[in-house]
């Protein structure tokens, strides 16, 4: 799936072939995998974990934000 993590200052990550994204949801952690159902949710402060096949996981600290999942595209607007 395609993933973009954007802050007001810059782009933290932009890429494809992402296998899994683990997020700090408002009510607890949750994961997004390939072909996930459409979703919009808010995020709390925490770490975003990004898994790409054949690569060590990437971690990004965020202070909250919003996620949108639509048609195998994940957009995270983070603080």
mmCIF file as gemmi writes it, N, C-alpha and C atoms, coordinates in Angstrom:
data_model
loop_
_atom_site.group_PDB
_atom_site.id
_atom_site.type_symbol
_atom_site.label_atom_id
_atom_site.label_alt_id
_atom_site.label_comp_id
_atom_site.label_asym_id
_atom_site.label_entity_id
_atom_site.label_seq_id
_atom_site.pdbx_PDB_ins_code
_atom_site.Cartn_x
_atom_site.Cartn_y
_atom_site.Cartn_z
_atom_site.occupancy
_atom_site.B_iso_or_equiv
_atom_site.pdbx_formal_charge
_atom_site.auth_seq_id
_atom_site.auth_asym_id
_atom_site.pdbx_PDB_model_num
ATOM 1 N N . UNK Axp A 1 ? 0.84 -1.173 0 1 0 ? 1 A 1
ATOM 2 C CA . UNK Axp A 1 ? 0 0 0 1 0 ? 1 A 1
ATOM 3 C C . UNK Axp A 1 ? 0.888 1.24 0 1 0 ? 1 A 1
ATOM 4 N N . UNK Axp A 2 ? 0.313 2.356 -0.364 1 0 ? 2 A 1
ATOM 5 C CA . UNK Axp A 2 ? 1.034 3.624 -0.42 1 0 ? 2 A 1
ATOM 6 C C . UNK Axp A 2 ? 0.811 4.366 0.891 1 0 ? 2 A 1
ATOM 7 N N . UNK Axp A 3 ? 1.878 4.971 1.432 1 0 ? 3 A 1
ATOM 8 C CA . UNK Axp A 3 ? 1.805 5.682 2.703 1 0 ? 3 A 1
ATOM 9 C C . UNK Axp A 3 ? 2.462 7.05 2.597 1 0 ? 3 A 1
ATOM 10 N N . UNK Axp A 4 ? 1.774 8.058 3.129 1 0 ? 4 A 1
ATOM 11 C CA . UNK Axp A 4 ? 2.324 9.401 3.259 1 0 ? 4 A 1
ATOM 12 C C . UNK Axp A 4 ? 2.1 9.855 4.69 1 0 ? 4 A 1
ATOM 13 N N . UNK Axp A 5 ? 3.183 10.282 5.353 1 0 ? 5 A 1
ATOM 14 C CA . UNK Axp A 5 ? 3.102 10.86 6.684 1 0 ? 5 A 1
ATOM 15 C C . UNK Axp A 5 ? 3.597 12.292 6.557 1 0 ? 5 A 1
ATOM 16 N N . UNK Axp A 6 ? 2.694 13.243 6.805 1 0 ? 6 A 1
ATOM 17 C CA . UNK Axp A 6 ? 2.991 14.652 6.566 1 0 ? 6 A 1
ATOM 18 C C . UNK Axp A 6 ? 2.764 15.449 7.845 1 0 ? 6 A 1
ATOM 19 N N . UNK Axp A 7 ? 3.706 16.355 8.142 1 0 ? 7 A 1
ATOM 20 C CA . UNK Axp A 7 ? 3.559 17.307 9.248 1 0 ? 7 A 1
ATOM 21 C C . UNK Axp A 7 ? 3.457 18.702 8.641 1 0 ? 7 A 1
ATOM 22 N N . UNK Axp A 8 ? 3.11 19.704 9.449 1 0 ? 8 A 1
ATOM 23 C CA . UNK Axp A 8 ? 3.086 21.068 8.906 1 0 ? 8 A 1
ATOM 24 C C . UNK Axp A 8 ? 4.444 21.525 8.38 1 0 ? 8 A 1
ATOM 25 N N . UNK Axp A 9 ? 5.532 20.927 8.896 1 0 ? 9 A 1
ATOM 26 C CA . UNK Axp A 9 ? 6.877 21.357 8.51 1 0 ? 9 A 1
ATOM 27 C C . UNK Axp A 9 ? 7.487 20.592 7.354 1 0 ? 9 A 1
ATOM 28 N N . UNK Axp A 10 ? 7.161 19.28 7.24 1 0 ? 10 A 1
ATOM 29 C CA . UNK Axp A 10 ? 7.793 18.488 6.174 1 0 ? 10 A 1
ATOM 30 C C . UNK Axp A 10 ? 7.072 17.159 5.972 1 0 ? 10 A 1
ATOM 31 N N . UNK Axp A 11 ? 7.604 16.388 5.062 1 0 ? 11 A 1
ATOM 32 C CA . UNK Axp A 11 ? 7.108 15.037 4.792 1 0 ? 11 A 1
ATOM 33 C C . UNK Axp A 11 ? 8.017 14.071 5.544 1 0 ? 11 A 1
ATOM 34 N N . UNK Axp A 12 ? 7.446 13.337 6.511 1 0 ? 12 A 1
ATOM 35 C CA . UNK Axp A 12 ? 8.245 12.377 7.275 1 0 ? 12 A 1
ATOM 36 C C . UNK Axp A 12 ? 8.489 11.106 6.473 1 0 ? 12 A 1
ATOM 37 N N . UNK Axp A 13 ? 7.475 10.692 5.696 1 0 ? 13 A 1
ATOM 38 C CA . UNK Axp A 13 ? 7.628 9.479 4.899 1 0 ? 13 A 1
ATOM 39 C C . UNK Axp A 13 ? 6.678 9.547 3.709 1 0 ? 13 A 1
ATOM 40 N N . UNK Axp A 14 ? 7.155 9.105 2.56 1 0 ? 14 A 1
ATOM 41 C CA . UNK Axp A 14 ? 6.329 8.976 1.364 1 0 ? 14 A 1
ATOM 42 C C . UNK Axp A 14 ? 6.864 7.783 0.59 1 0 ? 14 A 1
ATOM 43 N N . UNK Axp A 15 ? 6.039 6.742 0.474 1 0 ? 15 A 1
ATOM 44 C CA . UNK Axp A 15 ? 6.506 5.565 -0.233 1 0 ? 15 A 1
ATOM 45 C C . UNK Axp A 15 ? 5.421 4.536 -0.457 1 0 ? 15 A 1
ATOM 46 N N . UNK Axp A 16 ? 5.797 3.495 -1.183 1 0 ? 16 A 1
ATOM 47 C CA . UNK Axp A 16 ? 4.883 2.407 -1.512 1 0 ? 16 A 1
ATOM 48 C C . UNK Axp A 16 ? 5.434 1.105 -0.954 1 0 ? 16 A 1
ATOM 49 N N . UNK Axp A 17 ? 4.733 0.021 -1.2 1 0 ? 17 A 1
ATOM 50 C CA . UNK Axp A 17 ? 5.122 -1.322 -0.757 1 0 ? 17 A 1
ATOM 51 C C . UNK Axp A 17 ? 5.146 -1.467 0.759 1 0 ? 17 A 1
ATOM 52 N N . UNK Axp A 18 ? 4.349 -0.659 1.45 1 0 ? 18 A 1
ATOM 53 C CA . UNK Axp A 18 ? 4.235 -0.766 2.9 1 0 ? 18 A 1
ATOM 54 C C . UNK Axp A 18 ? 3.335 -1.954 3.217 1 0 ? 18 A 1
ATOM 55 N N . UNK Axp A 19 ? 3.787 -2.785 4.128 1 0 ? 19 A 1
ATOM 56 C CA . UNK Axp A 19 ? 3.053 -4 4.505 1 0 ? 19 A 1
ATOM 57 C C . UNK Axp A 19 ? 2.104 -3.75 5.681 1 0 ? 19 A 1
ATOM 58 N N . UNK Axp A 20 ? 2.534 -2.92 6.644 1 0 ? 20 A 1
ATOM 59 C CA . UNK Axp A 20 ? 1.753 -2.699 7.858 1 0 ? 20 A 1
ATOM 60 C C . UNK Axp A 20 ? 2.105 -1.341 8.462 1 0 ? 20 A 1
ATOM 61 N N . UNK Axp A 21 ? 1.084 -0.672 9.009 1 0 ? 21 A 1
ATOM 62 C CA . UNK Axp A 21 ? 1.292 0.572 9.744 1 0 ? 21 A 1
ATOM 63 C C . UNK Axp A 21 ? 0.613 0.408 11.096 1 0 ? 21 A 1
ATOM 64 N N . UNK Axp A 22 ? 1.369 0.593 12.176 1 0 ? 22 A 1
ATOM 65 C CA . UNK Axp A 22 ? 0.821 0.511 13.531 1 0 ? 22 A 1
ATOM 66 C C . UNK Axp A 22 ? 0.757 1.939 14.076 1 0 ? 22 A 1
ATOM 67 N N . UNK Axp A 23 ? -0.425 2.288 14.636 1 0 ? 23 A 1
ATOM 68 C CA . UNK Axp A 23 ? -0.679 3.678 14.998 1 0 ? 23 A 1
ATOM 69 C C . UNK Axp A 23 ? -1.175 3.829 16.427 1 0 ? 23 A 1
ATOM 70 N N . UNK Axp A 24 ? -0.878 4.988 17.047 1 0 ? 24 A 1
ATOM 71 C CA . UNK Axp A 24 ? -1.401 5.268 18.387 1 0 ? 24 A 1
ATOM 72 C C . UNK Axp A 24 ? -2.781 5.917 18.283 1 0 ? 24 A 1
ATOM 73 N N . UNK Axp A 25 ? -3.822 5.107 18.249 1 0 ? 25 A 1
ATOM 74 C CA . UNK Axp A 25 ? -5.18 5.621 18.137 1 0 ? 25 A 1
ATOM 75 C C . UNK Axp A 25 ? -5.653 6.273 19.42 1 0 ? 25 A 1
ATOM 76 N N . UNK Axp A 26 ? -6.681 7.072 19.32 1 0 ? 26 A 1
ATOM 77 C CA . UNK Axp A 26 ? -7.232 7.778 20.477 1 0 ? 26 A 1
ATOM 78 C C . UNK Axp A 26 ? -7.688 6.804 21.566 1 0 ? 26 A 1
ATOM 79 N N . UNK Axp A 27 ? -8.279 5.675 21.156 1 0 ? 27 A 1
ATOM 80 C CA . UNK Axp A 27 ? -8.768 4.67 22.112 1 0 ? 27 A 1
ATOM 81 C C . UNK Axp A 27 ? -7.822 3.483 22.257 1 0 ? 27 A 1
ATOM 82 N N . UNK Axp A 28 ? -6.639 3.549 21.688 1 0 ? 28 A 1
ATOM 83 C CA . UNK Axp A 28 ? -5.67 2.464 21.755 1 0 ? 28 A 1
ATOM 84 C C . UNK Axp A 28 ? -4.998 2.251 20.412 1 0 ? 28 A 1
ATOM 85 N N . UNK Axp A 29 ? -3.951 1.451 20.419 1 0 ? 29 A 1
ATOM 86 C CA . UNK Axp A 29 ? -3.202 1.179 19.19 1 0 ? 29 A 1
ATOM 87 C C . UNK Axp A 29 ? -4.032 0.368 18.214 1 0 ? 29 A 1
ATOM 88 N N . UNK Axp A 30 ? -3.79 0.597 16.924 1 0 ? 30 A 1
ATOM 89 C CA . UNK Axp A 30 ? -4.418 -0.21 15.881 1 0 ? 30 A 1
ATOM 90 C C . UNK Axp A 30 ? -3.475 -0.303 14.697 1 0 ? 30 A 1
ATOM 91 N N . UNK Axp A 31 ? -3.782 -1.255 13.798 1 0 ? 31 A 1
ATOM 92 C CA . UNK Axp A 31 ? -2.921 -1.507 12.642 1 0 ? 31 A 1
ATOM 93 C C . UNK Axp A 31 ? -3.711 -1.418 11.349 1 0 ? 31 A 1
ATOM 94 N N . UNK Axp A 32 ? -3.024 -0.991 10.321 1 0 ? 32 A 1
ATOM 95 C CA . UNK Axp A 32 ? -3.57 -0.938 8.967 1 0 ? 32 A 1
ATOM 96 C C . UNK Axp A 32 ? -2.708 -1.857 8.115 1 0 ? 32 A 1
ATOM 97 N N . UNK Axp A 33 ? -3.362 -2.755 7.374 1 0 ? 33 A 1
ATOM 98 C CA . UNK Axp A 33 ? -2.657 -3.651 6.453 1 0 ? 33 A 1
ATOM 99 C C . UNK Axp A 33 ? -3.202 -3.435 5.04 1 0 ? 33 A 1
ATOM 100 N N . UNK Axp A 34 ? -2.577 -4.074 4.068 1 0 ? 34 A 1
ATOM 101 C CA . UNK Axp A 34 ? -3.002 -3.951 2.668 1 0 ? 34 A 1
ATOM 102 C C . UNK Axp A 34 ? -4.502 -4.183 2.522 1 0 ? 34 A 1
ATOM 103 N N . UNK Axp A 35 ? -5.126 -3.36 1.686 1 0 ? 35 A 1
ATOM 104 C CA . UNK Axp A 35 ? -6.537 -3.465 1.329 1 0 ? 35 A 1
ATOM 105 C C . UNK Axp A 35 ? -7.467 -3.314 2.53 1 0 ? 35 A 1
ATOM 106 N N . UNK Axp A 36 ? -7.068 -2.494 3.49 1 0 ? 36 A 1
ATOM 107 C CA . UNK Axp A 36 ? -7.905 -2.2 4.657 1 0 ? 36 A 1
ATOM 108 C C . UNK Axp A 36 ? -9.16 -1.453 4.21 1 0 ? 36 A 1
ATOM 109 N N . UNK Axp A 37 ? -10.232 -1.629 4.94 1 0 ? 37 A 1
ATOM 110 C CA . UNK Axp A 37 ? -11.473 -0.911 4.657 1 0 ? 37 A 1
ATOM 111 C C . UNK Axp A 37 ? -11.246 0.599 4.824 1 0 ? 37 A 1
ATOM 112 N N . UNK Axp A 38 ? -12.029 1.417 4.136 1 0 ? 38 A 1
ATOM 113 C CA . UNK Axp A 38 ? -11.905 2.862 4.295 1 0 ? 38 A 1
ATOM 114 C C . UNK Axp A 38 ? -12.06 3.266 5.77 1 0 ? 38 A 1
ATOM 115 N N . UNK Axp A 39 ? -11.274 4.267 6.17 1 0 ? 39 A 1
ATOM 116 C CA . UNK Axp A 39 ? -11.238 4.647 7.577 1 0 ? 39 A 1
ATOM 117 C C . UNK Axp A 39 ? -10.757 6.083 7.722 1 0 ? 39 A 1
ATOM 118 N N . UNK Axp A 40 ? -11.34 6.791 8.676 1 0 ? 40 A 1
ATOM 119 C CA . UNK Axp A 40 ? -10.819 8.08 9.126 1 0 ? 40 A 1
ATOM 120 C C . UNK Axp A 40 ? -10.806 8.013 10.642 1 0 ? 40 A 1
ATOM 121 N N . UNK Axp A 41 ? -9.677 8.397 11.259 1 0 ? 41 A 1
ATOM 122 C CA . UNK Axp A 41 ? -9.561 8.318 12.708 1 0 ? 41 A 1
ATOM 123 C C . UNK Axp A 41 ? -8.591 9.379 13.201 1 0 ? 41 A 1
ATOM 124 N N . UNK Axp A 42 ? -8.696 9.704 14.493 1 0 ? 42 A 1
ATOM 125 C CA . UNK Axp A 42 ? -7.746 10.628 15.095 1 0 ? 42 A 1
ATOM 126 C C . UNK Axp A 42 ? -6.667 9.835 15.828 1 0 ? 42 A 1
ATOM 127 N N . UNK Axp A 43 ? -5.506 10.453 15.946 1 0 ? 43 A 1
ATOM 128 C CA . UNK Axp A 43 ? -4.364 9.821 16.592 1 0 ? 43 A 1
ATOM 129 C C . UNK Axp A 43 ? -3.964 10.608 17.829 1 0 ? 43 A 1
ATOM 130 N N . UNK Axp A 44 ? -3.394 9.92 18.796 1 0 ? 44 A 1
ATOM 131 C CA . UNK Axp A 44 ? -2.866 10.571 19.985 1 0 ? 44 A 1
ATOM 132 C C . UNK Axp A 44 ? -1.343 10.585 19.883 1 0 ? 44 A 1
ATOM 133 N N . UNK Axp A 45 ? -0.704 11.16 20.872 1 0 ? 45 A 1
ATOM 134 C CA . UNK Axp A 45 ? 0.758 11.209 20.905 1 0 ? 45 A 1
ATOM 135 C C . UNK Axp A 45 ? 1.307 9.796 21.032 1 0 ? 45 A 1
ATOM 136 N N . UNK Axp A 46 ? 2.339 9.496 20.253 1 0 ? 46 A 1
ATOM 137 C CA . UNK Axp A 46 ? 2.954 8.175 20.305 1 0 ? 46 A 1
ATOM 138 C C . UNK Axp A 46 ? 3.847 7.925 19.105 1 0 ? 46 A 1
ATOM 139 N N . UNK Axp A 47 ? 4.098 6.65 18.85 1 0 ? 47 A 1
ATOM 140 C CA . UNK Axp A 47 ? 4.973 6.249 17.748 1 0 ? 47 A 1
ATOM 141 C C . UNK Axp A 47 ? 4.154 5.58 16.646 1 0 ? 47 A 1
ATOM 142 N N . UNK Axp A 48 ? 4.511 5.888 15.413 1 0 ? 48 A 1
ATOM 143 C CA . UNK Axp A 48 ? 3.971 5.189 14.257 1 0 ? 48 A 1
ATOM 144 C C . UNK Axp A 48 ? 5.041 4.209 13.807 1 0 ? 48 A 1
ATOM 145 N N . UNK Axp A 49 ? 4.649 2.952 13.657 1 0 ? 49 A 1
ATOM 146 C CA . UNK Axp A 49 ? 5.564 1.914 13.179 1 0 ? 49 A 1
ATOM 147 C C . UNK Axp A 49 ? 5.178 1.568 11.746 1 0 ? 49 A 1
ATOM 148 N N . UNK Axp A 50 ? 6.168 1.573 10.864 1 0 ? 50 A 1
ATOM 149 C CA . UNK Axp A 50 ? 5.944 1.259 9.449 1 0 ? 50 A 1
ATOM 150 C C . UNK Axp A 50 ? 6.777 0.038 9.094 1 0 ? 50 A 1
ATOM 151 N N . UNK Axp A 51 ? 6.114 -0.996 8.587 1 0 ? 51 A 1
ATOM 152 C CA . UNK Axp A 51 ? 6.813 -2.214 8.157 1 0 ? 51 A 1
ATOM 153 C C . UNK Axp A 51 ? 6.753 -2.337 6.641 1 0 ? 51 A 1
ATOM 154 N N . UNK Axp A 52 ? 7.939 -2.517 6.062 1 0 ? 52 A 1
ATOM 155 C CA . UNK Axp A 52 ? 8.091 -2.73 4.627 1 0 ? 52 A 1
ATOM 156 C C . UNK Axp A 52 ? 8.796 -4.069 4.47 1 0 ? 52 A 1
ATOM 157 N N . UNK Axp A 53 ? 8.288 -4.925 3.603 1 0 ? 53 A 1
ATOM 158 C CA . UNK Axp A 53 ? 8.899 -6.252 3.441 1 0 ? 53 A 1
ATOM 159 C C . UNK Axp A 53 ? 10.364 -6.137 3.099 1 0 ? 53 A 1
ATOM 160 N N . UNK Axp A 54 ? 11.199 -6.88 3.847 1 0 ? 54 A 1
ATOM 161 C CA . UNK Axp A 54 ? 12.631 -6.922 3.591 1 0 ? 54 A 1
ATOM 162 C C . UNK Axp A 54 ? 13.423 -5.765 4.176 1 0 ? 54 A 1
ATOM 163 N N . UNK Axp A 55 ? 12.764 -4.888 4.948 1 0 ? 55 A 1
ATOM 164 C CA . UNK Axp A 55 ? 13.439 -3.713 5.525 1 0 ? 55 A 1
ATOM 165 C C . UNK Axp A 55 ? 13.123 -3.672 7.021 1 0 ? 55 A 1
ATOM 166 N N . UNK Axp A 56 ? 14.074 -3.21 7.822 1 0 ? 56 A 1
ATOM 167 C CA . UNK Axp A 56 ? 13.805 -3.036 9.252 1 0 ? 56 A 1
ATOM 168 C C . UNK Axp A 56 ? 12.671 -2.04 9.449 1 0 ? 56 A 1
ATOM 169 N N . UNK Axp A 57 ? 11.842 -2.234 10.482 1 0 ? 57 A 1
ATOM 170 C CA . UNK Axp A 57 ? 10.729 -1.304 10.728 1 0 ? 57 A 1
ATOM 171 C C . UNK Axp A 57 ? 11.221 0.129 10.935 1 0 ? 57 A 1
ATOM 172 N N . UNK Axp A 58 ? 10.419 1.081 10.485 1 0 ? 58 A 1
ATOM 173 C CA . UNK Axp A 58 ? 10.701 2.498 10.679 1 0 ? 58 A 1
ATOM 174 C C . UNK Axp A 58 ? 9.761 3.011 11.769 1 0 ? 58 A 1
ATOM 175 N N . UNK Axp A 59 ? 10.232 3.961 12.584 1 0 ? 59 A 1
ATOM 176 C CA . UNK Axp A 59 ? 9.422 4.53 13.655 1 0 ? 59 A 1
ATOM 177 C C . UNK Axp A 59 ? 9.419 6.046 13.545 1 0 ? 59 A 1
ATOM 178 N N . UNK Axp A 60 ? 8.244 6.639 13.751 1 0 ? 60 A 1
ATOM 179 C CA . UNK Axp A 60 ? 8.089 8.088 13.696 1 0 ? 60 A 1
ATOM 180 C C . UNK Axp A 60 ? 7.318 8.54 14.932 1 0 ? 60 A 1
ATOM 181 N N . UNK Axp A 61 ? 7.85 9.526 15.664 1 0 ? 61 A 1
ATOM 182 C CA . UNK Axp A 61 ? 7.161 10.104 16.816 1 0 ? 61 A 1
ATOM 183 C C . UNK Axp A 61 ? 6.195 11.173 16.338 1 0 ? 61 A 1
ATOM 184 N N . UNK Axp A 62 ? 4.953 11.12 16.843 1 0 ? 62 A 1
ATOM 185 C CA . UNK Axp A 62 ? 3.965 12.138 16.505 1 0 ? 62 A 1
ATOM 186 C C . UNK Axp A 62 ? 3.293 12.631 17.785 1 0 ? 62 A 1
ATOM 187 N N . UNK Axp A 63 ? 2.769 13.83 17.721 1 0 ? 63 A 1
ATOM 188 C CA . UNK Axp A 63 ? 2.062 14.42 18.85 1 0 ? 63 A 1
ATOM 189 C C . UNK Axp A 63 ? 0.552 14.409 18.637 1 0 ? 63 A 1
ATOM 190 N N . UNK Axp A 64 ? 0.086 13.528 17.775 1 0 ? 64 A 1
ATOM 191 C CA . UNK Axp A 64 ? -1.329 13.44 17.437 1 0 ? 64 A 1
ATOM 192 C C . UNK Axp A 64 ? -1.502 13.66 15.95 1 0 ? 64 A 1
ATOM 193 N N . UNK Axp A 65 ? -2.75 13.586 15.496 1 0 ? 65 A 1
ATOM 194 C CA . UNK Axp A 65 ? -3.024 13.811 14.086 1 0 ? 65 A 1
ATOM 195 C C . UNK Axp A 65 ? -4.276 13.099 13.628 1 0 ? 65 A 1
ATOM 196 N N . UNK Axp A 66 ? -4.359 12.914 12.311 1 0 ? 66 A 1
ATOM 197 C CA . UNK Axp A 66 ? -5.511 12.294 11.667 1 0 ? 66 A 1
ATOM 198 C C . UNK Axp A 66 ? -5 11.317 10.622 1 0 ? 66 A 1
ATOM 199 N N . UNK Axp A 67 ? -5.709 10.186 10.471 1 0 ? 67 A 1
ATOM 200 C CA . UNK Axp A 67 ? -5.377 9.216 9.423 1 0 ? 67 A 1
ATOM 201 C C . UNK Axp A 67 ? -6.59 9.008 8.527 1 0 ? 67 A 1
ATOM 202 N N . UNK Axp A 68 ? -6.311 8.876 7.224 1 0 ? 68 A 1
ATOM 203 C CA . UNK Axp A 68 ? -7.343 8.504 6.261 1 0 ? 68 A 1
ATOM 204 C C . UNK Axp A 68 ? -6.831 7.305 5.465 1 0 ? 68 A 1
ATOM 205 N N . UNK Axp A 69 ? -7.657 6.269 5.347 1 0 ? 69 A 1
ATOM 206 C CA . UNK Axp A 69 ? -7.338 5.096 4.538 1 0 ? 69 A 1
ATOM 207 C C . UNK Axp A 69 ? -8.406 4.998 3.457 1 0 ? 69 A 1
ATOM 208 N N . UNK Axp A 70 ? -7.979 4.959 2.198 1 0 ? 70 A 1
ATOM 209 C CA . UNK Axp A 70 ? -8.917 4.88 1.089 1 0 ? 70 A 1
ATOM 210 C C . UNK Axp A 70 ? -8.223 4.247 -0.116 1 0 ? 70 A 1
ATOM 211 N N . UNK Axp A 71 ? -8.772 3.147 -0.598 1 0 ? 71 A 1
ATOM 212 C CA . UNK Axp A 71 ? -8.284 2.487 -1.811 1 0 ? 71 A 1
ATOM 213 C C . UNK Axp A 71 ? -6.794 2.177 -1.723 1 0 ? 71 A 1
ATOM 214 N N . UNK Axp A 72 ? -6.369 1.582 -0.615 1 0 ? 72 A 1
ATOM 215 C CA . UNK Axp A 72 ? -4.992 1.151 -0.383 1 0 ? 72 A 1
ATOM 216 C C . UNK Axp A 72 ? -3.99 2.313 -0.325 1 0 ? 72 A 1
ATOM 217 N N . UNK Axp A 73 ? -4.499 3.513 -0.063 1 0 ? 73 A 1
ATOM 218 C CA . UNK Axp A 73 ? -3.664 4.682 0.178 1 0 ? 73 A 1
ATOM 219 C C . UNK Axp A 73 ? -3.889 5.141 1.608 1 0 ? 73 A 1
ATOM 220 N N . UNK Axp A 74 ? -2.797 5.352 2.34 1 0 ? 74 A 1
ATOM 221 C CA . UNK Axp A 74 ? -2.875 5.797 3.732 1 0 ? 74 A 1
ATOM 222 C C . UNK Axp A 74 ? -2.246 7.179 3.813 1 0 ? 74 A 1
ATOM 223 N N . UNK Axp A 75 ? -3.024 8.134 4.317 1 0 ? 75 A 1
ATOM 224 C CA . UNK Axp A 75 ? -2.545 9.502 4.489 1 0 ? 75 A 1
ATOM 225 C C . UNK Axp A 75 ? -2.624 9.825 5.973 1 0 ? 75 A 1
ATOM 226 N N . UNK Axp A 76 ? -1.485 10.212 6.549 1 0 ? 76 A 1
ATOM 227 C CA . UNK Axp A 76 ? -1.427 10.602 7.954 1 0 ? 76 A 1
ATOM 228 C C . UNK Axp A 76 ? -0.984 12.059 8.015 1 0 ? 76 A 1
ATOM 229 N N . UNK Axp A 77 ? -1.862 12.9 8.576 1 0 ? 77 A 1
ATOM 230 C CA . UNK Axp A 77 ? -1.532 14.301 8.828 1 0 ? 77 A 1
ATOM 231 C C . UNK Axp A 77 ? -1.192 14.378 10.298 1 0 ? 77 A 1
ATOM 232 N N . UNK Axp A 78 ? 0.078 14.542 10.597 1 0 ? 78 A 1
ATOM 233 C CA . UNK Axp A 78 ? 0.569 14.451 11.975 1 0 ? 78 A 1
ATOM 234 C C . UNK Axp A 78 ? 1.028 15.807 12.501 1 0 ? 78 A 1
ATOM 235 N N . UNK Axp A 79 ? 1.02 15.894 13.831 1 0 ? 79 A 1
ATOM 236 C CA . UNK Axp A 79 ? 1.531 17.097 14.498 1 0 ? 79 A 1
ATOM 237 C C . UNK Axp A 79 ? 2.936 16.837 14.986 1 0 ? 79 A 1
